[in-house]
């Protein structure tokens, strides 16, 4: 009769911890800060009187600069997630 192998295969030696090194998490936080800065740049331009229209909402900062900053922040976060760490960055603190 055939023997049933009850031994589990050996798993590779890996440290339990976070999937990314700490340097990647720092970069992700910086990227989220850039995104928040872009949304802050978009704010404002309202009018105190609801009967008046304020053309300040169409400024260069709100229409062009802020969306570019937000998209750059999201691209930076994506890069920070996908970045391959250097060998010395692998130690998780």
N, C-alpha and C positions, 0 to 999 in steps of 0.2 A: 504494500500500500504506500501511497505517496505521503510524505511528511508535509505538514502545514507549517510554514515559516511564520512564527509569531513575533520575530524580532523586527523592530522598526528600522528603516534605513537611517543611516547617520546623516544628520543635517549639517550643512556647511557652518563653519564657525563665523557667526555674525553677532555683533553686539546689539542687544535690544536698545532701542532708542528712537529718536526722531528719524524720519526718512530723509531729511535734508540736513546738511551741516548748519551750524549756527550762523555762518557768514551769509548763507542764502536767505535765512529768515531776516537778517538785518537789511539785506537788499530789498526784500519784499516790503518791509515796513517803510523804507525810504520811498519806494514806488507808490505805496498808498498815501504817503504824505504829499507826493507830487499830484496825485489825483485830487486830494482834498484841496490843495492850493488852487488847482484849476477850477473847482466848483466855487471856491471863495472869489476867484476872479470873475466868475459869471454873475455873482450876486449884485444887487443894487439896481439903480436906475428907475426905481419906483417914484411915484409922485405922491405928495402929501394930500393933494386935492384930487379926488377921483374924477372930477369933471375936466381936468386938464390932462393932456397927453404929453408925456415927457419923452423927448427923442433921445435921451441919454441911454436908453436901452439898446440903441443901435450903434454903440461905440465900438471901435476896433477891439478894445479889450474884451468885451462881452461876446462879440460875434465871431472873431477870428482867433485871438490869442488864447482865450480860455479853453475852447474845444481842442486846440492843438496841444495845450499843456495836459489836458485830461487824457487824450489819446497817447501822448508820449509817456504818461505815467502808467497807463495800462500796458503799453509795450515794454516798459522797464520791468514791471511786475512779471510779465510773461518771460522775459529774458532771465530774471532772477530765479524763477522756478526751474527753467530748463538748463541753466548754467551748470556745467560739470565742474565740481570743486577740485581744487588742487589737492595733492596728497596730504599736505600739512593741515588742510581745513577739515579733514574727515573726523577729527576728534570732536565729539559732541560734548558741550559743556553743560 
